[in-house]
Amino acid sequence: MADERENPDFVRALWTAVLARAVEDYRYKGRIKESKAYRKDAKKWIEGTNYKGVGSFAYVCEAIDLDPDAVRDNLKRRMPDNE
């Protein structure tokens, strides 16, 4: 049986899930302390300067054929009051 990590569909699905979760956390507006911490981490990751490292925002976007700058700009536009 082939290792799932070598399956391009599996890898794409994994990075898509990572990005989707980060966007969900980034957009969180509630008061739950733990979730607010996740939001802070997601903001740092999305807006971070670690531009090409494995697991960075840019790396994940490019792994699923998205332009990281366009995704970042779109998120910021939709969150004008994002701290």
N, C-alpha and C positions, 0 to 999 in steps of 0.2 A: 504494500500500500504506500502510495506517495505521501511525502510529508506535506501537510496542509499549507505550510509556509511557502512552499514552492508553487502553489496554485495561485495564478494571478487573480482569479475571482475572489478567493479567500482574502488575499492581501488587500485588494481594493475594498472589499466589504469591511475589513478590519479598520482601515484608515478612514473610511466613510463614517463608521460608527464613532471613532475617536473625534472626528470633526463635528459630527452632529451633537455629541454630548457636550463638547466645549461651547458650541453655539447656544445650546440650551442653558448651560451654566452662565454664560456671558449675558444672556438676556434676562436672567432671574431678577425679579424686583421685590421679592418677599422679605420677610423678617426673620426667617429661620437662620440662626447663627452659622450653623454648619454649611448651609447652602450659600450664604453670603461669602464664606471663605472660598467655596468652590468658584463663585463668581469672580472673586479677586484673582484667583489662580488662572482662570480662563482668560480674563482680561490681560493679565501679564503675558500669557502664552500667545494670544492672538496679536497683541500689540508689541511683542518682544522683538529684540534685535538679533537674537540667535537665528539668523536668516536661513542657514542651509544645513544645520545639524540634523542628524537622523532623529525623527520625532518632533522636530520644530514645526511650527505652524506652516511655514513655507514648504517644508519637505512633505508634510501630509497633504497639503493642497495639490502640489505638483504630482504626488503619487496617484491622485485620483483625477488628474487632468483639469485642475482648476487653477486659475491665476490667483496667487495668494494676495497680491495687491488689490485686485478687484473684489475678492471676497472680503478682505479687511475693510476696504472703503465702503462696501455695501453694508456691512455690519455697523460701522460707525455712523453712516447716514441714517440708519434705522434706529439708532440709539443716541440721539442728539444730547440727551442729558446723562449719558454714560460717564460716570466719574472715573 
